[in-house]
Amino acid sequence: MSPTPDLALDLLGIEPERFAATPTLNLRVGLRRADGGPVQCVLLTTVVSIAAARRGYEDEDQDRLAGVFGPPELWDRSLHGLTWARITATVPAFRGSTELTLGLPCGHDMQVAADQYLNALRDGDVPIDLSFSGTVFYPDEAGALRTGQISWQYEATGELPIGLWRDLMDRYYGSARWLRLDEDRFDRLAAYRARRAHPSFDDAVDELLLLAEPPGGLSAASAQGRERRGWTR
């Protein structure tokens, strides 16, 4: 029986999808069979992870990432990879090599660790890892169709410019950030907003944060927000 073909995969580039309903980055991936032979089909599963330990961080980055990895003094144990997405794709027949595009969905949910991480960075590149698995269909020497499993040993690495991600988020969301609340907390916040006659949830949350901050403990950004919304007292 013919052995499962040896495949190699490379990340060739990252580009924003211009016409998706939700923010999406296109990962261009090169796939090749080492011996140059034919492949009938590949059912490919790709796990995209952020390799957070492979880049350096300024003090301001460390402060913003405390919610993801904890205080910097613990990072020797807590700085680990963050799973971003799991993508499935069907690769049609090819001989030798081919290219495919994987759509990487980009959210803006501040309860998701990968989103928190990306939002905390202001510049530079984000190292990413792609791990591949799945099933490959290929003809044997007699032309009969065979199948084989792709193990998770197939990997590719690359870098995502954080500016590319930020431009994509701004195009879809502007300055808004998404925070999920359970139904009970949302109802309580909505009732508070109604009682205080706030025109928006931003105003309601701003007032609550100002009430919770100790005197003189506001950051510059919080102080600017207070002045902008008229909560100076």
C-alpha positions as CSV (number, residue, x, y, z in Angstrom):
1,M,0.0,0.0,0.0
2,S,1.3,3.5,-0.9
3,P,2.4,5.5,2.2
4,T,0.5,8.7,3.0
5,P,2.1,11.6,0.9
6,D,4.5,13.9,2.8
7,L,3.0,17.4,2.7
8,A,4.6,20.7,3.5
9,L,2.7,23.9,4.2
10,D,3.8,27.6,4.3
11,L,2.1,30.8,5.2
12,L,2.7,33.0,2.1
13,G,0.8,36.2,3.2
14,I,-2.0,37.9,5.1
15,E,-4.5,40.2,3.5
16,P,-7.8,41.8,4.6
17,E,-10.9,40.5,2.9
18,R,-12.6,43.5,1.4
19,F,-16.2,42.2,0.9
20,A,-16.9,40.0,3.9
21,A,-20.0,40.7,6.0
22,T,-17.8,40.4,9.1
23,P,-14.1,41.3,9.5
24,T,-11.9,38.6,8.0
25,L,-8.2,38.2,7.2
26,N,-7.3,36.0,4.3
27,L,-4.3,33.7,5.0
28,R,-2.6,32.6,1.8
29,V,-1.2,29.2,2.3
30,G,1.1,27.2,0.1
31,L,0.6,23.4,0.1
32,R,2.9,21.0,-1.7
33,R,3.5,17.3,-1.9
34,A,7.2,16.6,-1.3
35,D,7.6,14.1,-4.1
36,G,5.7,16.2,-6.6
37,G,3.0,13.6,-7.1
38,P,-0.8,14.0,-7.5
39,V,-3.3,14.7,-4.7
40,Q,-6.9,14.2,-5.3
41,C,-8.3,16.2,-2.4
42,V,-7.4,17.4,1.1
43,L,-9.8,17.9,3.9
44,L,-7.8,20.4,5.9
45,T,-8.2,21.6,9.5
46,T,-6.1,24.6,10.6
47,V,-5.7,25.9,14.1
48,V,-4.4,29.5,14.2
49,S,-2.6,30.5,17.5
50,I,-0.9,33.6,18.7
51,A,2.7,32.8,19.8
52,A,2.8,35.5,22.4
53,A,6.2,34.5,23.9
54,R,8.0,35.1,20.6
55,R,7.8,38.9,20.7
56,G,9.0,41.6,23.2
57,Y,6.8,44.0,25.1
58,E,7.2,47.6,26.3
59,D,6.0,48.6,29.8
60,E,2.8,50.0,28.4
61,D,2.1,46.8,26.6
62,Q,2.7,44.8,29.8
63,D,0.2,47.0,31.7
64,R,-2.5,46.5,29.0
65,L,-1.9,42.7,28.9
66,A,-2.2,42.2,32.6
67,G,-5.8,41.0,32.1
68,V,-4.6,38.3,29.7
69,F,-1.3,37.0,31.3
70,G,-1.4,38.6,34.8
71,P,1.3,40.9,36.2
72,P,4.7,40.9,34.3
73,E,6.5,39.2,37.2
74,L,4.5,36.0,36.5
75,W,5.0,36.0,32.7
76,D,7.8,33.4,32.9
77,R,4.9,31.0,33.7
78,S,1.8,32.6,32.3
79,L,3.0,33.9,28.9
80,H,1.7,31.2,26.6
81,G,0.1,30.7,23.2
82,L,-3.5,31.9,22.6
83,T,-5.8,29.9,20.3
84,W,-7.4,32.3,17.8
85,A,-9.5,30.2,15.5
86,R,-10.0,26.7,14.0
87,I,-10.6,26.8,10.2
88,T,-11.7,23.9,8.0
89,A,-11.2,23.9,4.2
90,T,-11.4,21.5,1.2
91,V,-8.4,21.6,-1.1
92,P,-9.2,20.5,-4.7
93,A,-7.0,18.2,-6.8
94,F,-3.5,19.3,-7.6
95,R,-0.1,17.9,-8.6
96,G,3.0,19.0,-6.9
97,S,1.9,22.2,-5.2
98,T,-1.1,24.6,-4.9
99,E,-2.2,27.6,-3.0
100,L,-5.3,28.2,-1.0
101,T,-6.9,31.0,1.0
102,L,-8.1,30.5,4.6
103,G,-10.6,33.0,6.0
104,L,-9.6,33.9,9.5
105,P,-12.5,35.5,11.3
106,C,-11.6,38.5,13.5
107,G,-13.8,39.4,16.4
108,H,-13.8,42.3,18.9
109,D,-15.0,40.5,22.0
110,M,-13.1,41.7,25.1
111,Q,-13.9,38.4,26.9
112,V,-11.9,36.4,24.3
113,A,-8.2,36.2,25.2
114,A,-7.0,36.6,21.6
115,D,-9.1,39.7,21.0
116,Q,-7.9,41.2,24.3
117,Y,-4.3,40.5,23.3
118,L,-4.6,42.1,19.9
119,N,-6.5,45.1,21.2
120,A,-3.8,45.7,23.8
121,L,-1.0,46.2,21.3
122,R,-0.4,49.4,19.5
123,D,2.3,48.6,16.9
124,G,4.7,45.9,15.8
125,D,4.0,42.4,14.5
126,V,2.1,39.5,16.1
127,P,3.8,36.1,15.7
128,I,1.3,33.4,14.7
129,D,1.5,29.6,14.4
130,L,-0.6,27.5,12.0
131,S,-1.1,23.8,12.9
132,F,-2.6,21.5,10.3
133,S,-4.4,18.2,10.4
134,G,-7.0,16.4,8.3
135,T,-7.3,13.8,5.6
136,V,-5.6,13.5,2.3
137,F,-7.0,11.6,-0.7
138,Y,-4.4,10.4,-3.2
139,P,-3.9,7.7,-6.0
140,D,-1.6,4.8,-5.4
141,E,0.8,3.3,-8.0
142,A,-2.1,1.4,-9.5
143,G,-4.4,4.4,-9.7
144,A,-6.6,3.3,-6.8
145,L,-7.8,6.1,-4.5
146,R,-6.3,5.9,-1.0
147,T,-6.8,8.0,2.1
148,G,-4.4,9.0,4.9
149,Q,-4.4,11.2,8.0
150,I,-2.4,14.4,8.3
151,S,-0.9,14.6,11.7
152,W,-0.5,17.8,13.7
153,Q,3.2,17.8,13.1
154,Y,2.6,19.9,10.0
155,E,3.0,23.6,11.0
156,A,3.7,27.0,9.6
157,T,4.7,30.3,11.2
158,G,4.3,33.9,10.2
159,E,3.8,37.4,11.5
160,L,0.7,39.6,11.4
161,P,1.3,43.4,11.4
162,I,-0.9,44.7,14.2
163,G,-1.7,47.8,12.1
164,L,-3.4,45.5,9.5
165,W,-5.7,44.1,12.2
166,R,-6.4,47.5,13.6
167,D,-7.3,49.0,10.2
168,L,-9.7,46.1,9.6
169,M,-11.4,46.5,13.0
170,D,-11.7,50.3,12.5
171,R,-13.3,49.7,9.1
172,Y,-16.0,47.5,10.6
173,Y,-16.4,48.9,14.2
174,G,-14.8,52.3,14.4
175,S,-14.0,53.0,18.0
176,A,-16.5,50.6,19.5
177,R,-15.4,47.6,21.5
178,W,-17.7,44.6,22.3
179,L,-18.3,43.3,25.8
180,R,-20.7,40.4,26.5
181,L,-22.9,40.5,29.6
182,D,-25.2,37.8,30.9
183,E,-28.9,38.6,30.8
184,D,-29.2,39.6,34.4
185,R,-26.3,42.1,34.4
186,F,-27.5,43.6,31.1
187,D,-31.0,44.1,32.5
188,R,-29.6,45.7,35.6
189,L,-27.5,48.0,33.5
190,A,-30.4,48.9,31.2
191,A,-32.6,49.7,34.2
192,Y,-29.8,51.9,35.7
193,R,-29.5,53.7,32.4
194,A,-33.3,54.3,32.2
195,R,-33.4,55.5,35.8
196,R,-30.6,58.0,35.3
197,A,-32.0,59.1,31.9
198,H,-28.7,58.5,30.1
199,P,-28.9,58.8,26.3
200,S,-26.4,55.8,25.8
201,F,-24.9,52.9,27.6
202,D,-21.5,54.6,27.3
203,D,-22.8,57.4,29.5
204,A,-24.2,54.9,32.0
205,V,-21.0,53.0,32.2
206,D,-18.9,56.2,32.4
207,E,-20.8,57.4,35.4
208,L,-20.5,54.1,37.2
209,L,-16.8,54.0,36.5
210,L,-16.4,57.5,37.8
211,L,-18.3,56.7,41.0
212,A,-16.1,53.6,41.5
213,E,-12.8,55.4,41.0
214,P,-11.1,56.8,44.1
215,P,-10.6,60.6,44.1
216,G,-7.5,61.5,42.1
217,G,-7.2,57.9,40.8
218,L,-8.4,58.6,37.3
219,S,-6.2,57.9,34.3
220,A,-5.7,60.6,31.7
221,A,-8.0,58.7,29.4
222,S,-10.7,58.5,32.0
223,A,-10.4,62.2,32.9
224,Q,-10.8,63.0,29.2
225,G,-13.9,60.8,28.9
226,R,-15.4,62.5,32.0
227,E,-14.9,65.9,30.5
228,R,-16.2,64.8,27.1
229,R,-19.4,63.4,28.5
230,G,-19.9,66.2,31.0
231,W,-19.4,64.2,34.3
232,T,-17.0,66.7,35.8
233,R,-18.0,67.6,39.3
